[in-house]
Amino acid sequence: MPLFSKPTARALAILDLLMANPDQAFGLTEMTRKLGLNKATCHAILTTMASYGYLVQDQRSKAYRLGPSIVAAGNAAYAQFPALEYARPELEKLSDELGLASAVTGRSGRHIVLLAHYGNANTFQTPFQLGLRVPNIAPLGSAFIAWSPAKQLEAWIARAHEARGGFDEQLDKRLRMSVINIRARGYEATFKTAAVDDLERDLSKLDAGWNLEQLESITNDYQLKLCEQAFHIDRIDPKTSYDISTVSVPVYGYNQEPQLVFTIGSIIQELRGSEIADIARRLTEAATRVTVAARSSVPLARVVG
């Protein structure tokens, strides 16, 4: 089991809370209530973070919000994802044309992270807030893994078996077939599932508190439930209607692997297969333009160095 630092987790919980609520500021009392921290401990963390510019305290209300050092850190991280700079106008335009929400996700070794959302973002807004992390475990993150090296695919599937406590042959076949279909078709399409409803309900309960361990437990449970339900739409007939949740396509980095994923969601009514394909086509065109623009904006020396 990897090492775990509770003091670090407390500071990260504060940052997570403020990132998830960028338009709000929180006083010490409300912060301790939401995070379940001892007031003295919380005050010491807040004071330290404010002294280094990661938080700013309003002199009148005494409430805390994100500070300029976070902006600098964000810009430094942003530079690692040049595609994000070009994603906003493309996805805002597409969201307006379709009347649907769009979102951008990235991945780390352990998580898929919601980086941005645009348009009529009912599905991607509260409780699906910026910075939300879900496990990078099958079937989540399929639009990343379908165009990643085989060793990543095997590790991704293996994590699903491990999370369930043992190898499941039927799940293994289903996951592999879904990835094959996603790659062949060029996009990922998912069903609306009870697991998504459960996730939204459980995340909503966190409004009264913000606990990183509880948040991770909720998203882990979501991943496990998806393994039990029909999640991916593997075969899409143009004339058949589908109760669809999302359509996703990859955005490539310089190493020819997906760096980001663009997703269209907030789909309320059923769509015919031909309508799904049209959304996927337009989303893919946007992703291609963003990929080309991002690549041309980065000096070659920085890429190979």
N, C-alpha and C positions, 0 to 999 in steps of 0.2 A: 504494500500500500504506500502511495507517495506521501511524503511529509506534508503536514498541514500546520499552518501558523494561524492561531486564533486572532492575535493582534492584527495581523495583516488582513484577515478576513473581515474584521470589524471596519477597518478603513475602506476596504473595497465595497462593503455593504453601503457605506455612506455615499461613495461615488455612484454606485449602482442606483440608489434611491434618487439622487439628484439628476442623473442622466435620464432616468425613466420619467422624471417630472421636470423637464427643463424650464417650464414657465412658473415654477413655484420655488419658494424659499422656505426653509424649515428652521424653527427655533429649537433650542436645546431640549425643551420638554417634549415637543412633538417628535423630534428625532429619536429620543430615547424610547418613547412609546412605540413608534413604528418599528424600530430595530431591536427592541427588547434588550437594550444595553443599560448597564449601570450608569447613572447620571454623571458621576465623577469620571468614569472611564470615557464616556462619550465626550464630555467637555474637554478632556485632555487631548483626545484625538482631533476634535474640531479645531481646537486652539493651535495645535501643531500644524495641521493641514493649512489653516489660514495664514500662519506665519510664513509658510513657504509659497503662498500664493495659489494653492490648489483650491482653496475656498475663499470667499469674501463674506464678511459679516456686515449686514446693514447696521449703521450706527443707531438708528431709531428703533427699528423692530427687533434688533439683535438676531435676526434670522440669517441663516447661511445659504449661499448659493455657490455654484461653480465659479472658480476664479481664473485669472489670466494664465496661470501655469498650465491649467487643463487645456486652454486654447492652444498653447504652444505644443503641448503633448499631442493634442488632436491633429494639429497641422503636420507634425512630424509623422504621425501614423498615416495621415491622409496622403502624404507623399509616397507611401508604399503602395497606394491604390489609386494611381492616376486616373483610372477609368471612372472613379466616382465623380470627378470634376465634370465629365461629359455625360454622366448618366442622368443628372437632374433634368436638363432641358428635354432630353429624349423621352424620359418616362413621364414627366409632367404633361408633355404634348400627347403621348399615347393614352395616358389615363383620361385626359379631357376628351379625346376622340371616342374612347370606348365607354366612358362613364364608369370606369372600374378603378380599383386601387392597384397600385404597383409598389413593389418593394425590392430592395437590394439586400442580399445576404452575402456574408463572407464566411470563411471557415478557418478554424485553428485545428490543432491535433485532436482536441476533445470536443469542440463545439461548432455548431452552426450559429452565426450571430446576425441578428437583424440590424443592419447598418443605416438604412434609410427607408422611408415610405413616402409616397406621393399620391395626389389625387384624392378620390373619395375613399379614404383609407379606413372605412369602418372596421374591416377585418384586421387591419394591421395597426389600428390605433389601440387605445386602452381596451383590454389589458395587454394587447400585443405591442409593447412599448419598445422604443429604441434601446438597443443593447440586450434585448432578450436573447438568452442562449438556450439552445436545445442540443441534446447529445448528437455528436457526429457518429451516429450508429444507425445501421440499416433499420428501417427503410428511409430514415431522414437523410437528406443530402444527396439523393439519387442523381440530381442534375449536376452535381459536382463529380460524383464517382463514376458516372457513365463514360466520361472522357478522361479519366485518370488512369495511371498505370495499373496493371493487373495486381501488383502487390498491394496497392491501396484498396482495391476491390476486395481482395481476400481478407485483409485486416478489418475492413468495414463490416463484412458479413460475419467474421469470427466474433467481433464485439457483440453482435446481435445474439449469437448463440450463447456467449458467455453471460450476457445480461439476463438471459432466460434460464440459465443454470444447466445448459447442456445442448448437445447438437439436436436440431430438428430438421429432418430430411425434407419435409414438405415446405417448411419455411425457406430452407436453403434453395430449393428448386424455384420457388416463387420469386425470391429476391433476384436470382440470376436471370430469370426470364424477364422480369421487369426491366433490369438494366439493359439487357439485349434489345428490348423493344424501344426503350428510351433512346438509346444510341442510334438505332436504325431509323427511327422516326425523326429524330433531331430535337425533341423536346419532351419534358416530363408533364404529365397530366394526372391530377389526383382527384379521387372521389371526396365528397363531403362524408365525414365519418362521425360516429358518436364520440370518438376520441378527441376530435377537435372541439366539440361542444364541452366535453369534460375539462379540457385544458383551459378554455375560456372561463368556465365557471370557477375552477380552482385558482387561476391567476387573479380573478376578481376578488377573491377572498383575501388576497395579500394586500389589498388597499389599506387595511387597518394595521398591517405590519409588513416588514420587509426583511425577510430572513433568507440569506443566500442558501443555506442548507435546505430549507423548506422549498425554495424555488427550484433547486436542483432535483429534489425528490419529485416535485410535480412534473417537471419535464422528463425525468427518467420514466415515470409512470406513463406519460403520454407515449413515449417511444415503445414501451412494452405493449400497450394497448393496440398500437398500429400494427404490430406483428400479428395480432389476432384478427385483424379486419382487412377487408378489401380496400387497399389504399391507392394503388396505382391503376390507372386505366390502361391496360396493356394493348388492347386492340380497339381502334376507333373507326367506326363505320361512318361515312359522311352523312348518311340519312338517319342514323339512330341518334336519339336524344340522351344526354348524360347529365346526371346530377353532379356537376363538377365543382371542385373547390378552387384549384389553382392550375395555372400553366406556367412552366418555368423553363428557361434556357440558360446556357452557360455564357459567360464573358471571359475570354481567354487572356492570359498573361503572356509574357515573353517565352516561357518554357513550354508553351503549347498546351498547358493544363488550365482548367477553369480557375480563374482567380476570384470571380464573383458570380452570382446567379441573379438574373432578373426574373421577377415573378409577377404575374397578374392575378389578382384575387378579388374579393368582395363580389363574387358571382352569385347573384340571388336566384335566378331562374335557370332551368335546364337549358343546355345548349346542344344543338346538333353537332355531329362530328365535323361537318364542313365549317361551322362557326368556330369551333375549337381550333381547327387547322389554320383558319384565317388569323385568329389572335396570335397563335404561335408563329406564323409567318411574319407578322408585323413586329412582334417582340424580338424575333431573331434578327430582323433587319436593323432594329434599334441597337441590339447588342453588337452586331457587326460594325456599325458606324462608330460606336463607342470604343470598341477594340482597336480599330484603325486609328482613331483620333488619339487615343491614349498612347499607342505605340509610337506614333510620330512625334509626340510631345516629349519623349524621354531620350536624352543623349545616348548614343551607342556606348560610349565609355562607361556610363553608369550601369547599363544593362549587363555588359560582359565583365565589369569590374566588380 
